[in-house]
Amino acid sequence: MEMNFPGGLWLPLVAMFVVSLPFLFHLINSRRQEKSGLESFQEFASTRKLVLDKVQRWRNHYMLGLDLKQNILVYCRFGYYPAQMTIPLDEVDHTSLDAHYEEVPVGKTKLKKLDYLDILLHFKDRSKPAKSITIFDQRQIRTMTDEHFIAENWVLTLNRHLKSSEDNSGLRLAM
């Protein structure tokens, strides 16, 4: 079967293909990075013999995982400023949110625009500075979608876990 296109139809088809090439390249490249990021996160956790009970990933840049049995938080950030870390939650007293806003002039008014959003891990040892885990950074990602919800959810989850593990350790000591 032969496809016979009128002479004037080839030019728009070729133009559409050429215009879509950067998008297709970006799509294939991001899928490849997403797959390699997932493997490196799993590899990072498995080399430390961690079994993650809760894992969350967003924006192909960030991943958080929680091993309840070993009481360890795993954080990975990919992209321009990669980071991988494990935080033993036995040393953490509580967590909180750290949000920094920038005032942007819009006409005669000024709007507050989120510059970055971090989870702060406050340690039991007060001489140790709080550890910051980036959830959103405007320098890497221009628009924010669910990051505030993600951060609040993790702070709530971690604080509940810290309180329950503190209550359980108190019961063990009393026995």
MODELLER restraints for C-alpha pairs under 7 A, 6 or more apart:
rsr = mdl.restraints
at = mdl.atoms
rsr.add(forms.Gaussian(group=physical.xy_distance, feature=features.Distance(at['CA:34:A'], at['CA:60:A']), mean=5.90, stdev=0.5))
rsr.add(forms.Gaussian(group=physical.xy_distance, feature=features.Distance(at['CA:41:A'], at['CA:76:A']), mean=6.80, stdev=0.5))
rsr.add(forms.Gaussian(group=physical.xy_distance, feature=features.Distance(at['CA:50:A'], at['CA:67:A']), mean=6.30, stdev=0.5))
rsr.add(forms.Gaussian(group=physical.xy_distance, feature=features.Distance(at['CA:51:A'], at['CA:67:A']), mean=5.65, stdev=0.5))
rsr.add(forms.Gaussian(group=physical.xy_distance, feature=features.Distance(at['CA:52:A'], at['CA:65:A']), mean=5.84, stdev=0.5))
rsr.add(forms.Gaussian(group=physical.xy_distance, feature=features.Distance(at['CA:52:A'], at['CA:66:A']), mean=5.24, stdev=0.5))
rsr.add(forms.Gaussian(group=physical.xy_distance, feature=features.Distance(at['CA:52:A'], at['CA:67:A']), mean=4.42, stdev=0.5))
rsr.add(forms.Gaussian(group=physical.xy_distance, feature=features.Distance(at['CA:53:A'], at['CA:66:A']), mean=5.80, stdev=0.5))
rsr.add(forms.Gaussian(group=physical.xy_distance, feature=features.Distance(at['CA:53:A'], at['CA:67:A']), mean=5.46, stdev=0.5))
rsr.add(forms.Gaussian(group=physical.xy_distance, feature=features.Distance(at['CA:53:A'], at['CA:68:A']), mean=6.41, stdev=0.5))
rsr.add(forms.Gaussian(group=physical.xy_distance, feature=features.Distance(at['CA:54:A'], at['CA:65:A']), mean=5.47, stdev=0.5))
rsr.add(forms.Gaussian(group=physical.xy_distance, feature=features.Distance(at['CA:54:A'], at['CA:66:A']), mean=5.21, stdev=0.5))
rsr.add(forms.Gaussian(group=physical.xy_distance, feature=features.Distance(at['CA:55:A'], at['CA:64:A']), mean=5.65, stdev=0.5))
rsr.add(forms.Gaussian(group=physical.xy_distance, feature=features.Distance(at['CA:55:A'], at['CA:65:A']), mean=4.23, stdev=0.5))
rsr.add(forms.Gaussian(group=physical.xy_distance, feature=features.Distance(at['CA:55:A'], at['CA:66:A']), mean=6.56, stdev=0.5))
rsr.add(forms.Gaussian(group=physical.xy_distance, feature=features.Distance(at['CA:56:A'], at['CA:63:A']), mean=5.62, stdev=0.5))
rsr.add(forms.Gaussian(group=physical.xy_distance, feature=features.Distance(at['CA:56:A'], at['CA:64:A']), mean=5.34, stdev=0.5))
rsr.add(forms.Gaussian(group=physical.xy_distance, feature=features.Distance(at['CA:56:A'], at['CA:65:A']), mean=6.45, stdev=0.5))
rsr.add(forms.Gaussian(group=physical.xy_distance, feature=features.Distance(at['CA:57:A'], at['CA:63:A']), mean=4.35, stdev=0.5))
rsr.add(forms.Gaussian(group=physical.xy_distance, feature=features.Distance(at['CA:57:A'], at['CA:64:A']), mean=6.55, stdev=0.5))
rsr.add(forms.Gaussian(group=physical.xy_distance, feature=features.Distance(at['CA:61:A'], at['CA:77:A']), mean=5.47, stdev=0.5))
rsr.add(forms.Gaussian(group=physical.xy_distance, feature=features.Distance(at['CA:61:A'], at['CA:78:A']), mean=4.67, stdev=0.5))
rsr.add(forms.Gaussian(group=physical.xy_distance, feature=features.Distance(at['CA:61:A'], at['CA:79:A']), mean=5.98, stdev=0.5))
rsr.add(forms.Gaussian(group=physical.xy_distance, feature=features.Distance(at['CA:62:A'], at['CA:76:A']), mean=5.82, stdev=0.5))
rsr.add(forms.Gaussian(group=physical.xy_distance, feature=features.Distance(at['CA:62:A'], at['CA:77:A']), mean=4.57, stdev=0.5))
rsr.add(forms.Gaussian(group=physical.xy_distance, feature=features.Distance(at['CA:62:A'], at['CA:78:A']), mean=6.28, stdev=0.5))
rsr.add(forms.Gaussian(group=physical.xy_distance, feature=features.Distance(at['CA:63:A'], at['CA:75:A']), mean=5.85, stdev=0.5))
rsr.add(forms.Gaussian(group=physical.xy_distance, feature=features.Distance(at['CA:63:A'], at['CA:76:A']), mean=5.16, stdev=0.5))
rsr.add(forms.Gaussian(group=physical.xy_distance, feature=features.Distance(at['CA:63:A'], at['CA:77:A']), mean=6.48, stdev=0.5))
rsr.add(forms.Gaussian(group=physical.xy_distance, feature=features.Distance(at['CA:64:A'], at['CA:74:A']), mean=5.63, stdev=0.5))
rsr.add(forms.Gaussian(group=physical.xy_distance, feature=features.Distance(at['CA:64:A'], at['CA:75:A']), mean=4.69, stdev=0.5))
rsr.add(forms.Gaussian(group=physical.xy_distance, feature=features.Distance(at['CA:64:A'], at['CA:76:A']), mean=6.53, stdev=0.5))
rsr.add(forms.Gaussian(group=physical.xy_distance, feature=features.Distance(at['CA:65:A'], at['CA:73:A']), mean=5.83, stdev=0.5))
rsr.add(forms.Gaussian(group=physical.xy_distance, feature=features.Distance(at['CA:65:A'], at['CA:74:A']), mean=4.89, stdev=0.5))
rsr.add(forms.Gaussian(group=physical.xy_distance, feature=features.Distance(at['CA:65:A'], at['CA:75:A']), mean=6.52, stdev=0.5))
rsr.add(forms.Gaussian(group=physical.xy_distance, feature=features.Distance(at['CA:66:A'], at['CA:72:A']), mean=5.99, stdev=0.5))
rsr.add(forms.Gaussian(group=physical.xy_distance, feature=features.Distance(at['CA:66:A'], at['CA:73:A']), mean=4.67, stdev=0.5))
rsr.add(forms.Gaussian(group=physical.xy_distance, feature=features.Distance(at['CA:66:A'], at['CA:74:A']), mean=6.18, stdev=0.5))
rsr.add(forms.Gaussian(group=physical.xy_distance, feature=features.Distance(at['CA:67:A'], at['CA:73:A']), mean=6.41, stdev=0.5))
rsr.add(forms.Gaussian(group=physical.xy_distance, feature=features.Distance(at['CA:71:A'], at['CA:88:A']), mean=6.23, stdev=0.5))
rsr.add(forms.Gaussian(group=physical.xy_distance, feature=features.Distance(at['CA:71:A'], at['CA:89:A']), mean=5.45, stdev=0.5))
rsr.add(forms.Gaussian(group=physical.xy_distance, feature=features.Distance(at['CA:71:A'], at['CA:90:A']), mean=6.69, stdev=0.5))
rsr.add(forms.Gaussian(group=physical.xy_distance, feature=features.Distance(at['CA:72:A'], at['CA:86:A']), mean=6.53, stdev=0.5))
rsr.add(forms.Gaussian(group=physical.xy_distance, feature=features.Distance(at['CA:72:A'], at['CA:87:A']), mean=5.61, stdev=0.5))
rsr.add(forms.Gaussian(group=physical.xy_distance, feature=features.Distance(at['CA:72:A'], at['CA:88:A']), mean=4.56, stdev=0.5))
rsr.add(forms.Gaussian(group=physical.xy_distance, feature=features.Distance(at['CA:72:A'], at['CA:89:A']), mean=5.41, stdev=0.5))
rsr.add(forms.Gaussian(group=physical.xy_distance, feature=features.Distance(at['CA:73:A'], at['CA:86:A']), mean=5.61, stdev=0.5))
rsr.add(forms.Gaussian(group=physical.xy_distance, feature=features.Distance(at['CA:73:A'], at['CA:87:A']), mean=5.08, stdev=0.5))
rsr.add(forms.Gaussian(group=physical.xy_distance, feature=features.Distance(at['CA:73:A'], at['CA:88:A']), mean=6.45, stdev=0.5))
rsr.add(forms.Gaussian(group=physical.xy_distance, feature=features.Distance(at['CA:73:A'], at['CA:89:A']), mean=6.71, stdev=0.5))
rsr.add(forms.Gaussian(group=physical.xy_distance, feature=features.Distance(at['CA:74:A'], at['CA:85:A']), mean=5.91, stdev=0.5))
rsr.add(forms.Gaussian(group=physical.xy_distance, feature=features.Distance(at['CA:74:A'], at['CA:86:A']), mean=4.53, stdev=0.5))
rsr.add(forms.Gaussian(group=physical.xy_distance, feature=features.Distance(at['CA:74:A'], at['CA:87:A']), mean=6.46, stdev=0.5))
rsr.add(forms.Gaussian(group=physical.xy_distance, feature=features.Distance(at['CA:75:A'], at['CA:84:A']), mean=5.70, stdev=0.5))
rsr.add(forms.Gaussian(group=physical.xy_distance, feature=features.Distance(at['CA:75:A'], at['CA:85:A']), mean=5.35, stdev=0.5))
rsr.add(forms.Gaussian(group=physical.xy_distance, feature=features.Distance(at['CA:75:A'], at['CA:86:A']), mean=6.36, stdev=0.5))
rsr.add(forms.Gaussian(group=physical.xy_distance, feature=features.Distance(at['CA:76:A'], at['CA:83:A']), mean=5.52, stdev=0.5))
rsr.add(forms.Gaussian(group=physical.xy_distance, feature=features.Distance(at['CA:76:A'], at['CA:84:A']), mean=4.36, stdev=0.5))
rsr.add(forms.Gaussian(group=physical.xy_distance, feature=features.Distance(at['CA:76:A'], at['CA:85:A']), mean=6.54, stdev=0.5))
rsr.add(forms.Gaussian(group=physical.xy_distance, feature=features.Distance(at['CA:77:A'], at['CA:83:A']), mean=4.97, stdev=0.5))
rsr.add(forms.Gaussian(group=physical.xy_distance, feature=features.Distance(at['CA:77:A'], at['CA:84:A']), mean=6.42, stdev=0.5))
rsr.add(forms.Gaussian(group=physical.xy_distance, feature=features.Distance(at['CA:91:A'], at['CA:123:A']), mean=5.70, stdev=0.5))
rsr.add(forms.Gaussian(group=physical.xy_distance, feature=features.Distance(at['CA:91:A'], at['CA:124:A']), mean=5.83, stdev=0.5))
rsr.add(forms.Gaussian(group=physical.xy_distance, feature=features.Distance(at['CA:92:A'], at['CA:121:A']), mean=6.36, stdev=0.5))
rsr.add(forms.Gaussian(group=physical.xy_distance, feature=features.Distance(at['CA:92:A'], at['CA:122:A']), mean=5.77, stdev=0.5))
rsr.add(forms.Gaussian(group=physical.xy_distance, feature=features.Distance(at['CA:92:A'], at['CA:123:A']), mean=4.20, stdev=0.5))
rsr.add(forms.Gaussian(group=physical.xy_distance, feature=features.Distance(at['CA:92:A'], at['CA:124:A']), mean=5.55, stdev=0.5))
rsr.add(forms.Gaussian(group=physical.xy_distance, feature=features.Distance(at['CA:93:A'], at['CA:122:A']), mean=5.69, stdev=0.5))
rsr.add(forms.Gaussian(group=physical.xy_distance, feature=features.Distance(at['CA:93:A'], at['CA:123:A']), mean=5.05, stdev=0.5))
rsr.add(forms.Gaussian(group=physical.xy_distance, feature=features.Distance(at['CA:93:A'], at['CA:124:A']), mean=4.77, stdev=0.5))
rsr.add(forms.Gaussian(group=physical.xy_distance, feature=features.Distance(at['CA:94:A'], at['CA:121:A']), mean=6.24, stdev=0.5))
rsr.add(forms.Gaussian(group=physical.xy_distance, feature=features.Distance(at['CA:94:A'], at['CA:122:A']), mean=5.44, stdev=0.5))
rsr.add(forms.Gaussian(group=physical.xy_distance, feature=features.Distance(at['CA:94:A'], at['CA:159:A']), mean=5.77, stdev=0.5))
rsr.add(forms.Gaussian(group=physical.xy_distance, feature=features.Distance(at['CA:94:A'], at['CA:162:A']), mean=6.93, stdev=0.5))
rsr.add(forms.Gaussian(group=physical.xy_distance, feature=features.Distance(at['CA:95:A'], at['CA:119:A']), mean=6.77, stdev=0.5))
rsr.add(forms.Gaussian(group=physical.xy_distance, feature=features.Distance(at['CA:95:A'], at['CA:120:A']), mean=5.46, stdev=0.5))
rsr.add(forms.Gaussian(group=physical.xy_distance, feature=features.Distance(at['CA:95:A'], at['CA:121:A']), mean=4.64, stdev=0.5))
rsr.add(forms.Gaussian(group=physical.xy_distance, feature=features.Distance(at['CA:95:A'], at['CA:122:A']), mean=5.82, stdev=0.5))
rsr.add(forms.Gaussian(group=physical.xy_distance, feature=features.Distance(at['CA:95:A'], at['CA:155:A']), mean=5.81, stdev=0.5))
rsr.add(forms.Gaussian(group=physical.xy_distance, feature=features.Distance(at['CA:95:A'], at['CA:158:A']), mean=6.95, stdev=0.5))
rsr.add(forms.Gaussian(group=physical.xy_distance, feature=features.Distance(at['CA:95:A'], at['CA:159:A']), mean=6.17, stdev=0.5))
rsr.add(forms.Gaussian(group=physical.xy_distance, feature=features.Distance(at['CA:96:A'], at['CA:119:A']), mean=5.82, stdev=0.5))
rsr.add(forms.Gaussian(group=physical.xy_distance, feature=features.Distance(at['CA:96:A'], at['CA:120:A']), mean=5.20, stdev=0.5))
rsr.add(forms.Gaussian(group=physical.xy_distance, feature=features.Distance(at['CA:96:A'], at['CA:121:A']), mean=6.82, stdev=0.5))
rsr.add(forms.Gaussian(group=physical.xy_distance, feature=features.Distance(at['CA:96:A'], at['CA:155:A']), mean=6.10, stdev=0.5))
rsr.add(forms.Gaussian(group=physical.xy_distance, feature=features.Distance(at['CA:97:A'], at['CA:118:A']), mean=5.92, stdev=0.5))
rsr.add(forms.Gaussian(group=physical.xy_distance, feature=features.Distance(at['CA:97:A'], at['CA:119:A']), mean=4.81, stdev=0.5))
rsr.add(forms.Gaussian(group=physical.xy_distance, feature=features.Distance(at['CA:97:A'], at['CA:120:A']), mean=5.94, stdev=0.5))
rsr.add(forms.Gaussian(group=physical.xy_distance, feature=features.Distance(at['CA:98:A'], at['CA:117:A']), mean=5.78, stdev=0.5))
rsr.add(forms.Gaussian(group=physical.xy_distance, feature=features.Distance(at['CA:98:A'], at['CA:118:A']), mean=5.05, stdev=0.5))
rsr.add(forms.Gaussian(group=physical.xy_distance, feature=features.Distance(at['CA:98:A'], at['CA:119:A']), mean=6.09, stdev=0.5))
rsr.add(forms.Gaussian(group=physical.xy_distance, feature=features.Distance(at['CA:98:A'], at['CA:120:A']), mean=6.52, stdev=0.5))
rsr.add(forms.Gaussian(group=physical.xy_distance, feature=features.Distance(at['CA:99:A'], at['CA:116:A']), mean=5.91, stdev=0.5))
rsr.add(forms.Gaussian(group=physical.xy_distance, feature=features.Distance(at['CA:99:A'], at['CA:117:A']), mean=4.51, stdev=0.5))
rsr.add(forms.Gaussian(group=physical.xy_distance, feature=features.Distance(at['CA:99:A'], at['CA:118:A']), mean=6.39, stdev=0.5))
rsr.add(forms.Gaussian(group=physical.xy_distance, feature=features.Distance(at['CA:100:A'], at['CA:114:A']), mean=6.14, stdev=0.5))
rsr.add(forms.Gaussian(group=physical.xy_distance, feature=features.Distance(at['CA:100:A'], at['CA:115:A']), mean=5.56, stdev=0.5))
rsr.add(forms.Gaussian(group=physical.xy_distance, feature=features.Distance(at['CA:100:A'], at['CA:116:A']), mean=5.51, stdev=0.5))
rsr.add(forms.Gaussian(group=physical.xy_distance, feature=features.Distance(at['CA:100:A'], at['CA:117:A']), mean=6.59, stdev=0.5))
rsr.add(forms.Gaussian(group=physical.xy_distance, feature=features.Distance(at['CA:101:A'], at['CA:112:A']), mean=5.83, stdev=0.5))
rsr.add(forms.Gaussian(group=physical.xy_distance, feature=features.Distance(at['CA:101:A'], at['CA:113:A']), mean=5.39, stdev=0.5))
rsr.add(forms.Gaussian(group=physical.xy_distance, feature=features.Distance(at['CA:101:A'], at['CA:114:A']), mean=4.47, stdev=0.5))
rsr.add(forms.Gaussian(group=physical.xy_distance, feature=features.Distance(at['CA:101:A'], at['CA:115:A']), mean=5.23, stdev=0.5))
rsr.add(forms.Gaussian(group=physical.xy_distance, feature=features.Distance(at['CA:102:A'], at['CA:112:A']), mean=5.56, stdev=0.5))
rsr.add(forms.Gaussian(group=physical.xy_distance, feature=features.Distance(at['CA:102:A'], at['CA:113:A']), mean=5.17, stdev=0.5))
rsr.add(forms.Gaussian(group=physical.xy_distance, feature=features.Distance(at['CA:102:A'], at['CA:114:A']), mean=6.23, stdev=0.5))
rsr.add(forms.Gaussian(group=physical.xy_distance, feature=features.Distance(at['CA:102:A'], at['CA:115:A']), mean=6.00, stdev=0.5))
rsr.add(forms.Gaussian(group=physical.xy_distance, feature=features.Distance(at['CA:103:A'], at['CA:110:A']), mean=5.88, stdev=0.5))
rsr.add(forms.Gaussian(group=physical.xy_distance, feature=features.Distance(at['CA:103:A'], at['CA:111:A']), mean=5.51, stdev=0.5))
rsr.add(forms.Gaussian(group=physical.xy_distance, feature=features.Distance(at['CA:103:A'], at['CA:112:A']), mean=4.60, stdev=0.5))
rsr.add(forms.Gaussian(group=physical.xy_distance, feature=features.Distance(at['CA:103:A'], at['CA:113:A']), mean=6.17, stdev=0.5))
rsr.add(forms.Gaussian(group=physical.xy_distance, feature=features.Distance(at['CA:104:A'], at['CA:110:A']), mean=5.33, stdev=0.5))
rsr.add(forms.Gaussian(group=physical.xy_distance, feature=features.Distance(at['CA:104:A'], at['CA:111:A']), mean=5.20, stdev=0.5))
rsr.add(forms.Gaussian(group=physical.xy_distance, feature=features.Distance(at['CA:104:A'], at['CA:112:A']), mean=6.20, stdev=0.5))
rsr.add(forms.Gaussian(group=physical.xy_distance, feature=features.Distance(at['CA:104:A'], at['CA:113:A']), mean=6.68, stdev=0.5))
rsr.add(forms.Gaussian(group=physical.xy_distance, feature=features.Distance(at['CA:105:A'], at['CA:111:A']), mean=6.29, stdev=0.5))
rsr.add(forms.Gaussian(group=physical.xy_distance, feature=features.Distance(at['CA:115:A'], at['CA:137:A']), mean=6.28, stdev=0.5))
rsr.add(forms.Gaussian(group=physical.xy_distance, feature=features.Distance(at['CA:115:A'], at['CA:138:A']), mean=5.20, stdev=0.5))
rsr.add(forms.Gaussian(group=physical.xy_distance, feature=features.Distance(at['CA:116:A'], at['CA:136:A']), mean=5.29, stdev=0.5))
rsr.add(forms.Gaussian(group=physical.xy_distance, feature=features.Distance(at['CA:116:A'], at['CA:137:A']), mean=4.46, stdev=0.5))
rsr.add(forms.Gaussian(group=physical.xy_distance, feature=features.Distance(at['CA:116:A'], at['CA:138:A']), mean=5.94, stdev=0.5))
rsr.add(forms.Gaussian(group=physical.xy_distance, feature=features.Distance(at['CA:117:A'], at['CA:134:A']), mean=6.21, stdev=0.5))
rsr.add(forms.Gaussian(group=physical.xy_distance, feature=features.Distance(at['CA:117:A'], at['CA:135:A']), mean=5.53, stdev=0.5))
rsr.add(forms.Gaussian(group=physical.xy_distance, feature=features.Distance(at['CA:117:A'], at['CA:136:A']), mean=4.96, stdev=0.5))
rsr.add(forms.Gaussian(group=physical.xy_distance, feature=features.Distance(at['CA:117:A'], at['CA:137:A']), mean=6.60, stdev=0.5))
rsr.add(forms.Gaussian(group=physical.xy_distance, feature=features.Distance(at['CA:118:A'], at['CA:132:A']), mean=6.04, stdev=0.5))
rsr.add(forms.Gaussian(group=physical.xy_distance, feature=features.Distance(at['CA:118:A'], at['CA:133:A']), mean=5.24, stdev=0.5))
rsr.add(forms.Gaussian(group=physical.xy_distance, feature=features.Distance(at['CA:118:A'], at['CA:134:A']), mean=4.36, stdev=0.5))
rsr.add(forms.Gaussian(group=physical.xy_distance, feature=features.Distance(at['CA:118:A'], at['CA:135:A']), mean=5.25, stdev=0.5))
rsr.add(forms.Gaussian(group=physical.xy_distance, feature=features.Distance(at['CA:118:A'], at['CA:136:A']), mean=6.88, stdev=0.5))
rsr.add(forms.Gaussian(group=physical.xy_distance, feature=features.Distance(at['CA:119:A'], at['CA:132:A']), mean=5.76, stdev=0.5))
rsr.add(forms.Gaussian(group=physical.xy_distance, feature=features.Distance(at['CA:119:A'], at['CA:133:A']), mean=5.06, stdev=0.5))
rsr.add(forms.Gaussian(group=physical.xy_distance, feature=features.Distance(at['CA:119:A'], at['CA:134:A']), mean=6.50, stdev=0.5))
rsr.add(forms.Gaussian(group=physical.xy_distance, feature=features.Distance(at['CA:119:A'], at['CA:151:A']), mean=6.65, stdev=0.5))
rsr.add(forms.Gaussian(group=physical.xy_distance, feature=features.Distance(at['CA:119:A'], at['CA:155:A']), mean=6.98, stdev=0.5))
rsr.add(forms.Gaussian(group=physical.xy_distance, feature=features.Distance(at['CA:120:A'], at['CA:130:A']), mean=6.06, stdev=0.5))
rsr.add(forms.Gaussian(group=physical.xy_distance, feature=features.Distance(at['CA:120:A'], at['CA:131:A']), mean=5.58, stdev=0.5))
rsr.add(forms.Gaussian(group=physical.xy_distance, feature=features.Distance(at['CA:120:A'], at['CA:132:A']), mean=4.67, stdev=0.5))
rsr.add(forms.Gaussian(group=physical.xy_distance, feature=features.Distance(at['CA:120:A'], at['CA:133:A']), mean=6.39, stdev=0.5))
rsr.add(forms.Gaussian(group=physical.xy_distance, feature=features.Distance(at['CA:121:A'], at['CA:130:A']), mean=5.37, stdev=0.5))
rsr.add(forms.Gaussian(group=physical.xy_distance, feature=features.Distance(at['CA:121:A'], at['CA:131:A']), mean=5.01, stdev=0.5))
rsr.add(forms.Gaussian(group=physical.xy_distance, feature=features.Distance(at['CA:121:A'], at['CA:132:A']), mean=6.42, stdev=0.5))
rsr.add(forms.Gaussian(group=physical.xy_distance, feature=features.Distance(at['CA:122:A'], at['CA:130:A']), mean=4.69, stdev=0.5))
rsr.add(forms.Gaussian(group=physical.xy_distance, feature=features.Distance(at['CA:122:A'], at['CA:131:A']), mean=6.75, stdev=0.5))
rsr.add(forms.Gaussian(group=physical.xy_distance, feature=features.Distance(at['CA:123:A'], at['CA:130:A']), mean=6.34, stdev=0.5))
rsr.add(forms.Gaussian(group=physical.xy_distance, feature=features.Distance(at['CA:135:A'], at['CA:147:A']), mean=6.45, stdev=0.5))
rsr.add(forms.Gaussian(group=physical.xy_distance, feature=features.Distance(at['CA:135:A'], at['CA:151:A']), mean=6.49, stdev=0.5))
rsr.add(forms.Gaussian(group=physical.xy_distance, feature=features.Distance(at['CA:136:A'], at['CA:147:A']), mean=6.30, stdev=0.5))
